[in-house]
Amino acid sequence: MNIGEVAKLTGLTAKSIRLYEEKGLILPPSRSESGYRDYSDKHIQQLILVARAKTAGFSLVECKEFVQLAENPNRTSKQVRAHAEEKLKEVETKIQQLEAIRSQLQAWVMSCPGDEGSECPIIDDLTHR
């Protein structure tokens, strides 16, 4: 299967597929006599795993770990779950940080008259020590 067909099947761009190969996230595909990449069903599975893991917020390094776990017949679900739990904790921390940012922005917006005057509580707050 050529890279264009793989891109259609996985929803990834050819550039992403080549990047994932270069970074070692997927097995290198075989090459035709003319040098074109020839992808197998195994590559499709690996690429779909990477795409879905990236969508869930995992980094490329973490995606590579998931591919390795998927390929390891001796893996345990405990190992896989540990990766997901770690990412969940990171996401929950980011959500808390974003909620604090939202709260601050809401307070600034509520305090600012937004009129033609030069007085602005937002600027005052940002410049206050």
Summary of the structure (lengths in Angstrom):
residues: 129
radius of gyration: 23.2
end to end distance: 61.9
largest distance: 72.4
contacts: 297
relative contact order: 0.08
helix: 67%
strand: 3%
